[in-house]
Amino acid sequence: MQKRIFLNFVGLIIACVVLMAMSFGALFFRAAQNHEIASIQDKAYLVAQLINAGEHDYSRRLQGGNTRITLIDADGWALSDSYGGADMTINRSDRPEFIRAVAFGSSEAVRRSATFAAETYYYAILLQSGNVLRLSKTLSGLGGVFTSTIPMLVLITIAILTLAHFIVHRMTRLIVKPLAEVDFESTDALSSSALGESLYEELWPYIRKIDNQKKEIEKQMATLKNRAETIEAIIANMREGLVILDENGMVMAVNKSAMDIFYLPDEESVVQKNIKYVYRDPEFLAGIKECLKGKHLETALSRNDRIYNVFLNPVIGGGTCRGAVIFFLDSTEQFNAEKQRKEFSANVSHELKTPLTTISALSEMMANGMAKPDDVIGFADKITVHAKRLIHIIESIIRLSEFDENKVQNDFVIFDIHELAESVIEALQDKAREKSVTLKVTGDTLKINANSRLIDELLYNLVDNGIKYNIEGGNVIVDLRREKEFCKITVTDMGIGIPKEHHDRIFERFYRVDSSRSKKTGGTGLGLAIVKNIAEHHGGRVALKSTEDDGTTVMCYIKM
């Protein structure tokens, strides 16, 4: 606005100055011309008066200064001429000024002079003698007069333009100053009384409208900012991975979980890059391609020993696919749980089927009289053994299900764990003697607050395993120590040991390093799983140290 006002003022002043200069020049030229014409006329009348007064010596040369004076007789012949180079042999009766002077007494004309080869002004007067007095002067001299004034006119024009520029610049600043001082960023400034006094009242409706729009925009921006921050916070803290693509498969946004899945250093490393820079798996990229065509897809992805369900959702807008949202859901736990459930079902079926099959076959033989009287007692003993094994398996399964469903009663009491360990050792002495295994309790006398029945079961399972998988003449040592707020139960044997590749799974249900050996020893693969659950139920954990053919050490931490 300021520039436009300034240019308008400058243009107006320039036009006025130029018009003034042109007008002044034209007027000056006209005035000078009139002055010269009047001067010539005055001289002509002066000369005529002199001649009429008695000057008849035509042989004397007339003196007219810068004005040429010519005396012409009635027949048009020059009697005298003030110009020395004049041709006196030329008849001038055909000159228009001569003809009109003879007819009307005086005359004037402007025409090109053959003598001076220039535009010339002529003035002729008829004398009393019948002769014609003619005065003339070239008009080129007048042009010189005008030309001589040009430098002064230029200087005057420059001075006027400089002054006009200063005035216009100052006026423009004064006009625009109230607008320039308005702080559109401040609502208080827009409503201040000082501004109301200085600002043009014609602009107040626009100022109010701008102010209202500004407030509305600020509210909308605040709302959008809050929404964006909320969405950003949600996305950033999601455990699930999220990647947003545009219609060309370029990454627009990615959250931290997705970066962790694909080992991305930071968000900037993939944003505005194609999804193939994130993961180049052909099946995954084919799914992205189909998704960008508008299809909803679901697939699975294995990454970093984790299992992810991948949901590919197209973003439809205006009837076309505008991008895609990729959602990575970590389903490793569900996958493992389902896998364990299947394994558990298969193992339970197998473990239950074996003793039931034996019991059923022996019972059927006895019922059908196929068993000899001497074999009945043996069959009955076998049925009893398998029935006990079946009951033990069922009890173990029930115990684990109680842990799974969190139905185990705390029933915590304070008791001496050293005494409890001694009682467990005493209960297993007969079984230990069969393999010549020595049982021993070492360590501190500790009182703990725990479920004594569960701790008894934990110790029993560990010592029983130490006996089953020990060598002839070996030993099992139960060591009890206080370690910070935990009671550390360490059970060490000299048995066959556990290969390192089985360490991670040894506490899983029904997992057995050697199934054939476990069957011979009566193992079900549930003992260590129960031990682990009991330790965790008491706020602790289990650990294992074992080398093949070099014994096993199981450490249980029970919170005191």
C-alpha positions, 0 to 999 in steps of 0.5 A: 500500500505504501509503495502504491501511494508513493508511486501515485504521488510521484507519477502525479507530480512528474506529470504536473512538472512535465506539463508545466515545463512544456506549457512554460516553454511554449508560452516563452517561445510564443512571447519571445516570438511576439516580442520580436515581431513587435520589435520589427514592427516598431522599427518599420514604423520608425523607418517609415516616419523617417523616410516620409519626413524627407529622407530621399537619398536611396543611395545611402545604405539603410542600417537596421542592426539585426533586422534587414531593411529593404526599400522597394519601389512601386514596381517591385525593384529594390531601391536599397537593402541593409543586407550587403549580400542582397541581389538588387536585380531581383524583382520583388513584386510577387512577394506576398507581403509586398502585394498586400502592403500595396493593397492594404497599406501594411502586411506581414508574412512568414516564409522561407527566405531564399537569401538566408535559407531560413524561416523569416518574418517579413513586415511591409509598409506602404510609404507616402511616396508609393514605395514599400518599406520591408523589414525582415528577421529570421526566426532561427534566432528565436529558437536559440533564445529558447534553447538557451533557456533549456539548462535553466529549465532542467535545473528548475525541473530537477529542483522541483522533482527533488522537492516533490520527492521529499514531500511525497515521501514524507506525506506517504510515511505520514499516511501509512504510519498509523497502519505500520504501527498496528501490531496485528499479532497482539489482540490488546494492541488492536483494541487499544484507545491509542490506536483508535485515535491514530488509525483511520476510522474507515479501516476499523471494520477491516481491523475488527474482522482481522482481529476476529479471524485471528482469534478464531484461527488461534483457537483452531490452531490450539485445537489442532496442536492439542490433537496433534500432540495427543495423537503423537503421544499415543503413537509414540507410546504404542507398543505396537509398531505403526508406519504410515505411507503415502500413495507412492509407498513413501514413509510419512511417519513411523513410531518408535516401536516400528523403528525397534522392530526394524533396527532403524536408528531414528525417524529421519532415516526413513521418513520420505523414503520408500518402504523398501528401505525399511524392509525388503522382504518380497512377500511384505512388499507385495502386500504393500503393493496390493494394499496401495491398490485398495485391499485390506490385508493381514499377514504374519512377520517373523523378526528378531525372534518375535512374531508379528501380525501385520495389518495393512489398511488402505486410506481411501479418499475421494474414491482413490487410495491416498496411502496406507497404514501398517500396524505391527501387533506383537503376537509372540506371547499368544503364538508361544502360548498357543504352541505350548497349549498344543504341546501341553494337550499332546503331552497330557494326552500321551502321558495319560494314555500310557498308564491308562492303556496299561491299567485298561489292558491288565484289568481287561485280562484279569476280568476275562480270566486271561491272567493266571492266578500267580500273575494277578498279584503282579498285574495288581502291583502294576495297576497300582504303580500306573494308577499312582503315576496317573494320579501324580500327573493329574495332581501336577496338572491341577497344581499348574492350572492353579498357578495359571489361574492364580488360584493358589492360596497364599497361606503364608506362615513363618517357619524354619526352612532348614527343618523343612529341608531336613524332613524332605531329606528324611522322606527321600532317604529310602529312594536315595539308598536304592542308588547309593546317593547321599543326601545332605543339608548345609547352610544357615538356619533361616526363618521365612514367611511362605507357603510351607506346603509349596516350599515342601513340594519345591524341595521334594521335586528338586531333591527327587530329580537329584536322586533320579538323574544322579550317578551310583554313589553320588550325592545331593546337597541342599544349601540354604543361604540368605542373600539380601531379601531372598532365601537362596535354595541351592540343590546340587547333584553329581548326575548326568547334567543337562546339555547347554542347548536345553537350558532355556527350555528345561523349566517348560511343562512336559519338556524332557531332555531324554524322554526314554530315560525319563520314562525309566525314571518315572519323570513327567517333565512337570517337576521343574515347571512346578518349581519355577511357578512356586518360586515366582509365586513367592516373588522369586525366580529360578536359575540353572547351572549344568554341564553334561556329565558333570552334574546340575545345580538349581538355584531358587530365590524365595523372598523372605 
